[in-house]
Amino acid sequence: MSKNNVQKIIVVDFGSQVTQLIARQTRELGVYCELINYKLFNKKKLIDRNVKGIILSGGPKSTLHKSAPSINKNFINVDIPILGICYGHQLISNLFGGKTKYSKKKEFGSAVLFEKKKSKLTSGFFNNKKNMVWMSHSDSVQSKPKNFNVVASSLNSKFAILEHSKKNIYSTQFHPEVFHTKNGKIIFSNFLFKICKVKKEWIDKYKISRMMKSIRSSVKKNEKILCALSGGVDSSVLAHLLFKSVKKNLICVYVDTGLMRLGETEEINKIFKKKFKKIFHNIDAKRIFLNKLKNIHDPEKKRKIIGNTFIEIFENFTKRKRNIKFLAQGTLYPDLIESKSFSGSPTSVIKSHHNVGGLPKKMKLKLIEPFNEMFKDEVRKIGKTLKVNKYLLDRHPFPGPGLAIRIPGKIDQKKIDILKTADKIFIDELKKRNLYNDIWQAFAVLIPIKTVGVMGDSRTYDFVCALRAVTSVDGMTSDYFNFKYKDITEISNKIINEVPGINRVVYDVTSKPPGTIEWE
């Protein structure tokens, strides 16, 4: 089934870091959606008979500014259901004659929402007329527009949910798309099926067939695709998808950067040599990467050096192999959204991804990135459908730059070896204690400071190791994993006792936001 023939939802992007979660929630419910930059939002899109609803996203700007992103009120007056979220909530209020003001009492994080009125949008959402939601705003609607009713309020947001009394127009000050809003998916389900009355037509097998069709149409008969294979979930699923799509056109390349986890290169080579045989190639580039990263301490420079070095290696490889025209990468949407704005909206840059902001502008190979609108859990589902090795699918996420961004500051071989050993102990202990599958991602970080310790009645002066373990659904937001005291104590002691060069272990209890999951 072509995406052109399915019912769809339009998500108008005003630049929120979590806009793609709206798309993710919609797709998870079996409905196709498209993200459109607010500047490109036009009547032609709305005339499309397949558009069944519009969602206005949040954004980093204030609706109070003269240059604030907006849309023509005439578009709001079309007979299509509309849901505004955060910035979109305030924008709807302004367009219909309400007033938004800068609030002295801001709301960031969890807030309790109180039901004021029954609504199609919130059917089944509240428990005893209240619910926990996630807020992130400085401005608030101070007076509601004419013909709008108050569905819910919070302590600092009198008009937290509004609905039009005559039209299918709804808005929420909070973010129902994020994991931290309890039952947030119910809001989307109600909007899609009770208000927009859209059908469930977007399922995994259609995603796979759409990607395969796109890949086949992009690659000519004699052209080759170089798949950058790291052995992680994303690149492993990508390699299987390409193998199924254009087997004769595929070359898989694994680059040993020297920055992988302990024993990882050997394991990856074993698995993929068996699967892909002659089209699998291993390149030993340990010395190249270590030399390029020597005396580099800035994380952005590290990422860009790594991105450039990967491309240099791939382009040198293509000189030995004829007709390689494409580079395929397992880039995900969270990689894009932290590096730049996906749809061109004013999203703030958080950090470059080695696949995104780290790539050189003059790269000769054309990019193929089938997963760049997806999240890791979606890719895992596709991997299961493609029957990818369970060991590869169940692994925690591992960054493309590898351990380089888990050693803040300058990198050398000694630090890499210390971190590899500590990380291996941490992961092995999680598996031994049956905790690995309860955690979305876990790893060790070697902090570039030394502290005084006492071991065997002797003074030590060694590195600090930080342990990081988080729970998440999609990597866009996360909480730290709440270890039992016994487990974290025993794991810390084992690292200190068995890893020369470490005499202190700390545990990172930062959520995302305000932090990111990786340290760099």
URBEL-V819343 format. One record per residue. RES is the residue in one small letter. SS is DSSP state (~ for helix, > for strand, _ for the rest). NEAR is the number of other ideal C-beta (glycine too) atoms within 8 Angstrom. D_CENTER is the distance of its C-alpha to the mean C-alpha in Angstrom with 2 decimals. Layout:
BEGIN
[[RES/SS/NEAR/D_CENTER] [RES/SS/NEAR/D_CENTER]]
END
This chain:
BEGIN
[[m/_/7/26.80] [s/_/6/25.73] [k/~/10/23.06] [n/~/5/25.94] [n/~/6/27.94] [v/_/12/25.61] [q/_/9/25.41] [k/>/13/22.37] [i/>/16/20.78] [i/>/14/20.15] [v/>/15/17.38] [v/>/14/18.77] [d/>/16/16.23] [f/_/17/17.71] [g/_/14/14.88] [s/_/14/13.01] [q/_/10/9.69] [v/_/12/8.89] [t/~/19/10.80] [q/~/14/8.51] [l/~/11/8.69] [i/~/15/12.34] [a/~/12/12.11] [r/~/12/10.36] [q/~/13/13.16] [t/~/15/15.66] [r/~/12/14.96] [e/~/7/15.02] [l/_/12/18.39] [g/_/8/19.60] [v/_/15/19.75] [y/>/12/18.78] [c/>/13/17.42] [e/>/8/17.13] [l/>/12/15.48] [i/>/12/18.35] [n/>/11/18.84] [y/~/12/21.44] [k/~/6/23.87] [l/~/7/23.87] [f/_/11/24.38] [n/_/7/27.91] [k/~/7/30.57] [k/~/6/30.32] [k/~/10/26.95] [l/~/12/28.53] [i/~/6/31.63] [d/_/8/29.65] [r/_/4/31.08] [n/_/9/27.88] [v/>/12/26.02] [k/>/11/26.45] [g/>/15/24.45] [i/>/13/22.69] [i/>/17/19.95] [l/>/16/19.92] [s/_/16/16.71] [g/_/12/16.70] [g/_/13/16.99] [p/_/8/17.95] [k/_/11/21.53] [s/_/8/24.57] [t/_/12/26.52] [l/_/8/29.62] [h/_/7/29.39] [k/_/3/31.53] [s/_/3/28.83] [a/_/9/26.22] [p/_/11/24.21] [s/_/8/26.05] [i/_/11/27.19] [n/_/6/30.74] [k/~/7/32.20] [n/~/7/33.77] [f/~/11/30.42] [i/~/12/30.03] [n/_/5/33.51] [v/_/7/32.75] [d/_/2/33.27] [i/_/10/29.66] [p/>/12/27.84] [i/>/13/25.51] [l/>/14/23.01] [g/>/16/22.10] [i/>/17/19.45] [c/_/16/20.05] [y/~/16/20.94] [g/~/17/21.77] [h/~/15/23.97] [q/~/16/25.89] [l/~/14/26.21] [i/~/16/27.79] [s/~/17/30.11] [n/~/10/31.22] [l/~/10/31.81] [f/_/12/34.01] [g/_/5/36.05] [g/_/13/34.38] [k/>/8/33.88] [t/>/12/30.90] [k/>/8/31.65] [y/>/7/30.12] [s/>/11/30.20] [k/>/4/31.71] [k/>/5/29.99] [k/>/8/26.24] [e/>/14/23.72] [f/>/6/20.56] [g/>/8/19.15] [s/>/8/20.89] [a/>/14/23.92] [v/>/10/26.44] [l/>/15/26.99] [f/>/9/30.53] [e/>/12/31.59] [k/_/7/34.35] [k/_/9/34.75] [k/_/5/33.97] [s/_/10/31.68] [k/_/7/30.30] [l/_/14/26.82] [t/_/15/27.06] [s/_/10/29.13] [g/_/7/28.21] [f/_/10/25.69] [f/_/11/28.10] [n/>/5/29.83] [n/_/4/33.25] [k/_/6/32.35] [k/>/9/29.44] [n/>/12/25.77] [m/>/9/23.11] [v/>/16/20.53] [w/>/11/18.03] [m/>/14/19.49] [s/>/9/18.50] [h/>/13/21.47] [s/>/6/24.58] [d/>/11/26.43] [s/>/14/27.86] [v/>/15/29.94] [q/>/7/33.47] [s/>/5/35.49] [k/_/9/34.38] [p/_/10/35.37] [k/_/5/38.38] [n/_/7/38.00] [f/>/13/34.84] [n/>/8/34.95] [v/>/12/33.15] [v/>/14/31.29] [a/>/13/29.86] [s/>/10/30.03] [s/>/15/28.68] [l/_/5/30.69] [n/_/9/29.68] [s/_/15/28.76] [k/_/7/31.84] [f/_/13/30.20] [a/_/13/26.82] [i/>/15/27.07] [l/>/16/29.42] [e/>/13/30.77] [h/>/12/33.30] [s/_/6/36.60] [k/_/4/37.37] [k/_/4/34.22] [n/_/9/30.94] [i/>/11/29.06] [y/>/17/26.94] [s/>/15/24.75] [t/>/14/22.99] [q/_/16/22.67] [f/_/14/19.99] [h/_/15/16.41] [p/_/13/16.80] [e/_/12/13.23] [v/_/12/11.88] [f/_/9/12.60] [h/_/9/15.33] [t/_/14/17.46] [k/_/7/19.75] [n/_/9/20.36] [g/~/14/18.08] [k/~/10/17.83] [i/~/11/21.63] [i/~/13/21.49] [f/~/14/19.59] [s/~/10/21.86] [n/~/15/24.90] [f/~/15/23.98] [l/~/14/23.33] [f/~/10/26.22] [k/~/9/28.80] [i/~/13/28.57] [c/_/11/27.28] [k/_/6/28.83] [v/_/11/26.39] [k/_/5/26.58] [k/_/8/24.11] [e/_/11/24.02] [w/_/11/20.50] [i/_/8/20.12] [d/~/8/18.79] [k/~/7/22.02] [y/~/12/21.88] [k/~/11/18.39] [i/~/12/19.80] [s/~/9/23.04] [r/~/10/21.49] [m/~/11/19.49] [m/~/11/22.67] [k/~/8/24.82] [s/~/9/22.77] [i/~/15/22.88] [r/~/9/26.61] [s/~/6/27.47] [s/~/7/25.90] [v/_/11/27.73] [k/_/4/31.52] [k/_/3/33.79] [n/_/5/34.43] [e/_/11/31.10] [k/>/13/28.95] [i/>/17/25.18] [l/>/14/24.11] [c/>/13/21.09] [a/>/13/19.46] [l/_/14/19.40] [s/_/11/18.12] [g/_/13/18.56] [g/_/12/14.99] [v/~/14/13.56] [d/~/12/11.99] [s/~/14/15.13] [s/~/16/17.46] [v/~/17/16.51] [l/~/15/16.68] [a/~/14/20.11] [h/~/12/21.36] [l/~/15/20.38] [l/~/13/22.18] [f/~/9/25.05] [k/~/8/25.54] [s/~/10/25.36] [v/~/10/27.38] [k/~/7/28.74] [k/~/4/31.57] [n/~/8/29.42] [l/>/14/26.93] [i/>/11/27.04] [c/>/12/24.57] [v/>/13/24.49] [y/>/15/23.38] [v/>/10/23.80] [d/>/11/24.94] [t/_/11/23.89] [g/_/11/25.50] [l/_/9/22.25] [m/_/10/21.27] [r/_/10/21.91] [l/_/7/25.56] [g/_/7/26.91] [e/~/9/23.71] [t/~/10/25.24] [e/~/7/28.24] [e/~/9/26.31] [i/~/12/24.11] [n/~/10/27.30] [k/~/8/29.13] [i/~/12/26.68] [f/~/14/26.11] [k/~/9/29.73] [k/~/6/30.78] [k/~/8/28.40] [f/~/11/28.59] [k/~/7/31.90] [k/~/4/33.18] [i/~/8/30.07] [f/>/12/28.23] [h/>/9/28.84] [n/>/9/28.24] [i/>/10/28.54] [d/>/5/29.54] [a/_/12/28.24] [k/~/9/28.32] [r/~/7/31.02] [i/~/9/29.50] [f/~/14/26.20] [l/~/12/28.13] [n/~/7/30.59] [k/~/10/28.07] [l/_/11/26.28] [k/_/9/29.62] [n/_/4/30.09] [i/_/11/26.64] [h/_/6/25.16] [d/_/6/22.84] [p/~/9/19.13] [e/~/8/18.51] [k/~/8/21.61] [k/~/15/20.55] [r/~/17/17.34] [k/~/12/19.42] [i/~/12/22.29] [i/~/17/20.27] [g/~/15/18.85] [n/~/11/22.44] [t/~/12/23.99] [f/~/12/21.99] [i/~/13/23.10] [e/~/8/26.64] [i/~/12/26.85] [f/~/13/25.63] [e/~/11/28.04] [n/~/8/30.86] [f/~/13/30.21] [t/~/11/30.53] [k/~/6/33.95] [r/~/5/35.19] [k/_/9/33.79] [r/_/4/34.89] [n/_/7/32.99] [i/>/13/29.39] [k/>/9/27.87] [f/>/14/24.14] [l/>/13/21.30] [a/>/14/18.62] [q/_/11/15.23] [g/_/17/12.34] [t/_/12/9.79] [l/_/14/6.49] [y/~/12/5.29] [p/~/12/2.56] [d/~/12/5.95] [l/~/13/7.94] [i/~/14/7.25] [e/~/11/8.02] [s/~/12/10.81] [k/_/9/12.34] [s/_/10/12.54] [f/_/15/11.64] [s/_/9/14.83] [g/_/8/16.95] [s/_/14/16.87] [p/_/10/17.50] [t/_/13/14.09] [s/_/7/14.71] [v/_/9/13.63] [i/_/7/12.24] [k/_/12/12.60] [s/_/12/13.16] [h/_/14/11.41] [h/_/14/14.38] [n/_/12/13.55] [v/_/12/13.23] [g/_/12/15.23] [g/_/14/17.02] [l/_/11/18.72] [p/_/7/22.34] [k/_/4/23.43] [k/_/4/26.42] [m/_/10/24.73] [k/_/5/27.12] [l/_/13/24.93] [k/>/6/23.17] [l/>/9/19.48] [i/>/11/18.33] [e/_/10/14.60] [p/_/10/14.69] [f/_/14/11.08] [n/_/11/9.70] [e/_/8/9.49] [m/_/9/7.98] [f/_/13/5.67] [k/~/13/7.29] [d/~/8/9.84] [e/~/12/10.91] [v/~/15/11.52] [r/~/11/13.41] [k/~/9/15.51] [i/~/13/16.39] [g/~/14/17.30] [k/~/9/19.61] [t/~/9/21.23] [l/_/11/21.83] [k/_/5/23.22] [v/_/11/21.24] [n/_/8/22.68] [k/~/6/21.63] [y/~/7/21.57] [l/~/13/18.81] [l/~/13/16.70] [d/_/6/17.15] [r/_/9/16.23] [h/_/10/13.74] [p/_/10/10.91] [f/_/9/12.83] [p/_/9/12.05] [g/_/10/13.97] [p/_/11/16.22] [g/~/11/17.15] [l/~/12/19.39] [a/~/13/20.02] [i/~/13/17.30] [r/~/15/18.54] [i/_/13/21.98] [p/_/10/22.04] [g/_/6/24.95] [k/_/8/27.11] [i/_/12/26.67] [d/_/8/29.58] [q/~/7/30.36] [k/~/7/31.69] [k/~/11/28.51] [i/~/13/26.47] [d/~/8/28.98] [i/~/14/28.97] [l/~/15/25.20] [k/~/11/25.15] [t/~/11/27.85] [a/~/14/26.38] [d/~/14/22.96] [k/~/11/24.87] [i/~/13/26.96] [f/~/14/24.06] [i/~/13/22.29] [d/~/8/25.74] [e/~/12/26.72] [l/~/13/23.71] [k/~/9/24.65] [k/~/6/28.31] [r/_/7/27.75] [n/_/7/25.65] [l/_/11/22.70] [y/~/10/20.23] [n/~/6/19.01] [d/~/7/18.79] [i/_/13/16.17] [w/_/10/12.47] [q/>/13/12.82] [a/>/13/16.06] [f/>/12/17.68] [a/>/13/20.53] [v/>/14/20.79] [l/>/15/24.16] [i/>/10/25.04] [p/>/8/27.49] [i/>/6/30.21] [k/>/6/33.14] [t/>/9/34.93] [v/>/6/38.36] [g/>/10/38.85] [v/>/7/41.76] [m/>/6/41.88] [g/_/3/45.24] [d/_/3/47.13] [s/>/6/45.84] [r/>/6/43.71] [t/>/9/40.30] [y/>/8/38.11] [d/>/10/34.74] [f/>/14/30.97] [v/>/12/28.69] [c/>/16/25.87] [a/>/12/22.93] [l/>/16/21.24] [r/>/14/17.67] [a/>/10/16.59] [v/>/14/13.98] [t/>/9/13.48] [s/_/14/10.32] [v/_/5/9.45] [d/_/12/5.75] [g/_/12/4.79] [m/_/14/4.78] [t/_/12/8.44] [s/>/12/10.74] [d/>/8/14.49] [y/>/13/16.68] [f/_/11/18.51] [n/_/3/22.08] [f/_/9/24.28] [k/_/5/27.94] [y/~/6/30.08] [k/~/6/31.89] [d/~/11/28.87] [i/~/11/27.33] [t/~/8/30.89] [e/~/9/31.84] [i/~/13/28.73] [s/~/11/29.29] [n/~/8/32.96] [k/~/10/32.39] [i/~/15/30.27] [i/~/11/32.94] [n/~/6/35.76] [e/~/7/34.46] [v/_/12/32.59] [p/_/4/35.05] [g/_/7/33.75] [i/>/15/31.89] [n/>/10/33.94] [r/>/11/31.49] [v/>/11/28.23] [v/>/9/26.09] [y/>/11/23.19] [d/_/10/20.19] [v/_/4/19.90] [t/_/7/17.42] [s/_/9/14.75] [k/>/12/11.54] [p/_/5/12.69] [p/_/5/15.10] [g/_/8/13.96] [t/_/8/10.85] [i/_/10/10.55] [e/_/7/12.21] [w/_/9/15.49] [e/_/9/15.38]]
END
